[in-house]
Amino acid sequence: MTETLQAAERLTCESLVIDVHYDLGMDLCDRYDRGESRIWPEYESSFSAGGLKGLVSSLFLHSYFLPEMALRKALDQIACLLKEQEAFKERVSICRSASELEEAAAEGRTGILLSFEGVEPLGNDLSLLRVFYELGVRGVGLAWSRRNEAADGCHFAPKREGRKGGLTPFGVQVVEEAERLGMWIDVSHLNDEGFWDVAAIARGPLIASHSNCRALVPGMMRNLTDDQIVAIAKTGGVIGMNSCSAFVKPDHDRRRLGPEDLADHVDHIAKLVGSQHVCLGFDFCNGFKDYLTMGCSVPTYDVVAGHREIPAFAAVLLQRGYSEDEVRGILGGNAMRVFKKVLA
């Protein structure tokens, strides 16, 4: 495995490694609220160790901010990212296009794309979508695991609720306007009804930024069915592998999982539609002070222990017979294919 790990380390060094879902904006804002600032070097050490060169920072909002503070807190997160960019302008860059992301990586800066994890900041005002676009937001996840003006989210565990719905009329408008502006649509967190509504409406490639395979964890509705995986692949889209233990194995509370277990989901998708539809969307939560259990009945943990362990995950894929080109795609090339097609 030592030679394989060395090969994986070389690949991560040479490749444009991208994590398409990381709650950076949320964590920065929480820490700024606690009086911290100039935090970037703390993230950067792990990014550098793992070869990470680009990421999608979600705009995630805790439920206790909703509905009154949704817009303010989303703007606060962007403001914190801008402050960090200003303080470390030679090392981090908020990007608005695929070419800017490539340019940042070539110049040794970590490139950041922004994406909604739920459109609560819009309320029911479609015109605000253009405002966020002008601020650099390029991805639209319609809902987190709750209901909003656009759609119903998918819960982590069964909840007592009324009749489920798919996209609302406002949600349909958001999808159509987002694609007109040149933004990608992220279907992670949508319930099944909403997923199929998006699949019928959207014209561009879809991203499931942090969702694994429901066939391997049947009780996790946040994961994708085989039919949904096929539907995403037909759009030319990608699926980000989620490191949260509850999404990886049903018995995550009885044994310690690792990168090998997450690779099982890569295998499943690759056999179903090809590895070109797999990317990284780890959704790392360990280390965040206010976002660890996600409503699950047992504690969860990251089966890939942070960005510094990306080479170890890549080594598992090489060990399983994926070619270096396939691994390069999974590390970031597949996501870049979608970004280049979608982003204006």
C-alpha positions as CSV (number, residue, x, y, z in Angstrom):
1,M,0.0,0.0,0.0
2,T,3.0,2.3,0.5
3,E,3.7,2.6,-3.2
4,T,0.0,3.1,-3.9
5,L,-0.2,5.8,-1.3
6,Q,2.9,7.5,-2.9
7,A,1.1,7.3,-6.3
8,A,-2.0,8.8,-4.7
9,E,0.0,11.7,-3.1
10,R,1.5,12.4,-6.5
11,L,-1.9,12.4,-8.1
12,T,-3.4,14.8,-5.6
13,C,-0.4,17.1,-6.0
14,E,-0.7,17.1,-9.8
15,S,-4.5,17.3,-10.0
16,L,-7.0,20.1,-9.6
17,V,-8.6,18.6,-6.4
18,I,-12.0,20.0,-5.6
19,D,-14.5,19.4,-2.7
20,V,-17.9,20.4,-4.0
21,H,-19.5,20.7,-0.6
22,Y,-17.9,22.3,2.5
23,D,-19.7,24.5,5.1
24,L,-16.8,27.0,5.1
25,G,-19.1,30.1,5.1
26,M,-21.1,28.8,8.0
27,D,-18.1,27.9,10.1
28,L,-16.4,31.2,9.4
29,C,-19.5,33.2,10.3
30,D,-20.0,31.2,13.5
31,R,-16.4,31.9,14.5
32,Y,-16.5,35.6,13.5
33,D,-19.6,35.9,15.7
34,R,-17.4,34.5,18.6
35,G,-14.9,37.2,18.0
36,E,-12.3,35.4,15.8
37,S,-10.9,36.6,12.6
38,R,-8.1,35.9,10.1
39,I,-8.9,32.2,10.3
40,W,-7.8,31.0,6.9
41,P,-4.4,29.5,7.9
42,E,-6.2,27.0,10.1
43,Y,-8.2,25.6,7.2
44,E,-5.2,25.9,4.8
45,S,-3.0,23.5,6.6
46,S,-5.5,20.6,6.1
47,F,-6.2,21.7,2.5
48,S,-2.5,21.8,1.6
49,A,-1.8,18.4,3.2
50,G,-4.6,16.8,1.1
51,G,-3.8,18.6,-2.1
52,L,-7.1,20.5,-2.1
53,K,-7.0,23.4,-4.6
54,G,-10.7,24.3,-4.9
55,L,-13.9,24.0,-3.0
56,V,-17.6,24.9,-3.1
57,S,-18.5,26.8,0.1
58,S,-22.2,26.3,0.9
59,L,-24.3,29.0,2.3
60,F,-25.9,26.9,5.1
61,L,-28.2,28.4,7.7
62,H,-29.1,27.0,11.1
63,S,-32.8,26.5,11.5
64,Y,-32.8,28.9,14.5
65,F,-32.0,31.8,12.2
66,L,-35.2,31.1,10.1
67,P,-37.1,32.8,8.7
68,E,-36.3,36.3,9.9
69,M,-32.5,36.3,9.7
70,A,-32.0,34.1,6.6
71,L,-31.1,36.9,4.3
72,R,-28.8,38.6,6.8
73,K,-26.9,35.5,7.8
74,A,-26.3,34.5,4.2
75,L,-24.9,37.9,3.5
76,D,-22.9,37.7,6.7
77,Q,-21.3,34.5,5.4
78,I,-20.3,36.1,2.1
79,A,-18.9,39.1,4.1
80,C,-16.8,36.8,6.2
81,L,-15.4,35.0,3.1
82,L,-14.6,38.4,1.6
83,K,-12.8,39.5,4.7
84,E,-10.7,36.3,4.7
85,Q,-9.9,36.9,1.0
86,E,-8.9,40.4,1.7
87,A,-6.6,39.3,4.6
88,F,-5.0,36.5,2.6
89,K,-5.4,37.6,-1.0
90,E,-2.3,35.7,-2.2
91,R,-3.7,32.5,-0.8
92,V,-7.5,32.4,-1.3
93,S,-9.8,33.6,-4.0
94,I,-13.6,33.7,-4.4
95,C,-14.2,32.6,-8.0
96,R,-17.1,33.2,-10.3
97,S,-16.2,30.9,-13.2
98,A,-14.4,27.6,-14.0
99,S,-11.6,29.6,-15.6
100,E,-11.1,31.7,-12.4
101,L,-11.0,28.5,-10.4
102,E,-8.3,27.1,-12.7
103,E,-6.4,30.4,-12.6
104,A,-6.4,30.5,-8.8
105,A,-5.1,26.9,-8.6
106,A,-2.4,27.7,-11.1
107,E,-1.3,30.7,-9.0
108,G,-1.2,28.7,-5.8
109,R,-4.5,30.1,-4.3
110,T,-7.4,28.0,-3.1
111,G,-10.4,28.8,-5.3
112,I,-13.8,29.1,-3.7
113,L,-17.2,28.8,-5.5
114,L,-20.3,29.7,-3.6
115,S,-23.6,27.8,-3.5
116,F,-26.9,27.9,-1.6
117,E,-27.7,25.0,0.6
118,G,-31.4,26.0,0.7
119,V,-32.8,29.1,-0.8
120,E,-34.3,30.5,2.4
121,P,-32.3,33.8,1.9
122,L,-34.5,34.5,-1.1
123,G,-37.8,34.2,0.8
124,N,-40.2,34.3,-2.0
125,D,-38.5,37.1,-3.9
126,L,-37.0,35.8,-7.2
127,S,-35.2,39.1,-7.9
128,L,-32.8,38.3,-5.0
129,L,-31.4,35.4,-6.9
130,R,-29.8,37.9,-9.3
131,V,-28.4,39.9,-6.4
132,F,-26.7,36.8,-5.0
133,Y,-25.5,35.9,-8.5
134,E,-23.8,39.3,-8.7
135,L,-22.2,38.6,-5.2
136,G,-20.6,35.4,-6.7
137,V,-23.1,32.7,-5.8
138,R,-23.1,30.1,-8.6
139,G,-24.8,27.0,-7.2
140,V,-28.4,26.6,-6.1
141,G,-29.4,23.8,-3.7
142,L,-33.1,24.4,-3.4
143,A,-33.7,23.0,0.1
144,W,-31.8,21.7,3.1
145,S,-33.6,19.0,5.1
146,R,-36.7,21.1,5.8
147,R,-39.5,22.8,3.9
148,N,-39.1,26.3,2.4
149,E,-40.8,28.4,-0.2
150,A,-39.2,26.5,-3.1
151,A,-39.3,22.8,-2.1
152,D,-39.5,20.1,0.6
153,G,-36.2,18.8,1.9
154,C,-35.4,15.2,2.8
155,H,-35.1,14.5,6.5
156,F,-32.2,12.5,7.9
157,A,-34.6,10.3,9.9
158,P,-38.4,9.8,9.7
159,K,-40.4,12.7,11.1
160,R,-44.0,13.3,11.8
161,E,-45.2,15.6,9.0
162,G,-48.0,16.3,6.7
163,R,-48.3,15.6,3.0
164,K,-45.0,15.8,1.2
165,G,-44.6,18.1,-1.8
166,G,-42.1,18.5,-4.6
167,L,-41.2,21.9,-6.1
168,T,-43.6,24.8,-5.5
169,P,-44.4,27.3,-8.3
170,F,-41.7,29.5,-6.8
171,G,-39.2,26.6,-6.9
172,V,-39.9,26.0,-10.6
173,Q,-39.1,29.7,-11.2
174,V,-35.9,29.4,-9.2
175,V,-34.7,26.5,-11.3
176,E,-35.5,28.2,-14.5
177,E,-34.0,31.6,-13.5
178,A,-30.8,30.0,-12.0
179,E,-30.1,28.1,-15.3
180,R,-30.8,31.3,-17.3
181,L,-28.2,33.1,-15.2
182,G,-25.6,30.4,-15.5
183,M,-25.9,28.6,-12.1
184,W,-25.8,24.9,-11.4
185,I,-28.7,23.1,-9.6
186,D,-27.8,20.9,-6.6
187,V,-30.3,18.2,-5.8
188,S,-28.8,17.0,-2.5
189,H,-31.3,17.4,0.4
190,L,-34.4,17.4,-1.9
191,N,-37.0,14.8,-1.2
192,D,-37.7,12.3,-3.9
193,E,-40.7,14.3,-5.2
194,G,-38.6,17.4,-5.5
195,F,-35.7,15.5,-7.2
196,W,-38.0,14.2,-10.0
197,D,-39.5,17.6,-10.4
198,V,-36.0,19.1,-11.0
199,A,-35.1,16.3,-13.3
200,A,-38.1,17.1,-15.4
201,I,-37.5,20.8,-15.5
202,A,-33.7,21.4,-15.5
203,R,-31.8,21.5,-18.8
204,G,-28.2,21.5,-17.6
205,P,-26.1,18.9,-15.8
206,L,-27.3,18.3,-12.2
207,I,-25.0,18.1,-9.2
208,A,-25.8,16.0,-6.1
209,S,-23.0,17.7,-4.1
210,H,-23.0,15.4,-1.0
211,S,-25.1,12.3,-1.5
212,N,-24.2,8.6,-1.5
213,C,-26.1,5.5,-2.6
214,R,-29.4,4.5,-1.0
215,A,-28.9,0.9,-2.2
216,L,-26.0,0.6,0.3
217,V,-27.8,2.4,3.2
218,P,-31.5,1.8,2.6
219,G,-32.7,3.7,5.6
220,M,-30.9,7.0,4.6
221,M,-33.4,8.9,2.4
222,R,-30.7,11.6,1.9
223,N,-28.8,9.1,-0.3
224,L,-29.8,8.6,-4.0
225,T,-31.7,5.7,-5.4
226,D,-30.2,3.9,-8.4
227,D,-32.8,5.5,-10.7
228,Q,-31.8,9.0,-9.4
229,I,-28.1,8.2,-10.0
230,V,-29.0,7.2,-13.6
231,A,-31.0,10.4,-14.1
232,I,-28.1,12.5,-12.9
233,A,-25.7,10.7,-15.2
234,K,-28.0,11.3,-18.2
235,T,-27.7,15.0,-17.6
236,G,-23.9,14.7,-17.6
237,G,-23.9,15.6,-13.9
238,V,-21.8,14.5,-10.9
239,I,-22.4,13.0,-7.4
240,G,-20.2,14.1,-4.5
241,M,-19.2,11.4,-2.1
242,N,-20.3,12.3,1.4
243,S,-18.0,11.3,4.3
244,C,-20.6,11.4,7.0
245,S,-20.7,8.0,8.6
246,A,-24.5,7.7,8.7
247,F,-24.5,8.0,4.9
248,V,-21.9,5.4,4.4
249,K,-22.9,2.2,6.3
250,P,-26.0,1.2,8.3
251,D,-23.7,-0.1,11.0
252,H,-21.6,3.1,11.4
253,D,-22.5,3.2,15.1
254,R,-21.2,-0.3,15.8
255,R,-17.8,-0.2,14.0
256,R,-15.4,2.5,13.0
257,L,-15.6,3.2,9.3
258,G,-12.8,4.5,7.0
259,P,-12.1,5.5,3.4
260,E,-12.5,1.9,2.2
261,D,-16.2,2.1,3.2
262,L,-16.8,5.3,1.3
263,A,-15.1,3.7,-1.7
264,D,-17.9,1.2,-1.8
265,H,-20.2,4.0,-2.9
266,V,-17.8,5.0,-5.7
267,D,-17.8,1.4,-6.8
268,H,-21.6,1.2,-6.9
269,I,-22.0,4.4,-9.0
270,A,-19.1,3.4,-11.3
271,K,-20.7,0.1,-12.0
272,L,-24.1,1.7,-12.6
273,V,-23.1,4.8,-14.7
274,G,-19.3,5.1,-14.8
275,S,-16.8,6.8,-12.6
276,Q,-17.0,10.0,-14.7
277,H,-20.1,10.9,-12.6
278,V,-18.3,10.7,-9.2
279,C,-16.6,13.6,-7.4
280,L,-15.7,14.7,-3.9
281,G,-18.4,16.2,-1.7
282,F,-17.2,15.2,1.7
283,D,-19.5,17.5,3.8
284,F,-16.9,17.4,6.6
285,C,-18.5,18.2,10.0
286,N,-16.0,17.1,12.6
287,G,-14.4,20.1,14.1
288,F,-17.4,22.4,13.6
289,K,-18.7,23.4,17.1
290,D,-22.3,23.6,16.1
291,Y,-23.0,21.0,13.4
292,L,-22.2,17.5,14.4
293,T,-25.1,15.1,14.8
294,M,-27.4,16.4,12.0
295,G,-30.5,15.1,13.8
296,C,-29.4,11.5,13.7
297,S,-30.2,9.3,16.7
298,V,-26.5,8.4,17.2
299,P,-23.4,10.5,16.8
300,T,-21.9,10.7,13.4
301,Y,-18.3,11.2,12.3
302,D,-16.3,11.7,9.1
303,V,-15.1,8.4,7.7
304,V,-12.4,10.3,5.7
305,A,-10.7,12.2,8.5
306,G,-10.6,15.7,6.9
307,H,-9.1,17.0,3.7
308,R,-5.6,15.9,4.7
309,E,-6.8,12.3,4.2
310,I,-7.7,12.8,0.5
311,P,-4.6,11.0,-0.7
312,A,-5.5,8.0,1.5
313,F,-9.0,7.9,-0.2
314,A,-7.4,8.2,-3.6
315,A,-5.0,5.3,-2.7
316,V,-8.0,3.1,-1.9
317,L,-9.4,3.8,-5.3
318,L,-6.1,3.0,-7.0
319,Q,-5.9,-0.2,-5.0
320,R,-9.3,-1.2,-6.3
321,G,-8.2,-0.9,-9.9
322,Y,-9.3,2.6,-10.9
323,S,-6.9,4.1,-13.4
324,E,-5.0,7.3,-12.7
325,D,-7.2,9.1,-15.2
326,E,-10.3,7.9,-13.4
327,V,-9.0,9.0,-10.0
328,R,-8.0,12.4,-11.4
329,G,-11.6,12.7,-12.6
330,I,-13.0,11.8,-9.2
331,L,-10.6,14.2,-7.4
332,G,-11.8,17.1,-9.5
333,G,-11.8,16.7,-13.2
334,N,-15.4,15.5,-13.3
335,A,-16.6,18.4,-11.3
336,M,-14.7,20.8,-13.5
337,R,-16.4,19.3,-16.5
338,V,-19.8,20.4,-15.1
339,F,-18.5,23.8,-14.0
340,K,-17.1,24.5,-17.4
341,K,-20.4,23.6,-19.1
342,V,-22.7,25.5,-16.6
343,L,-20.9,28.6,-15.5
344,A,-21.1,31.6,-17.8
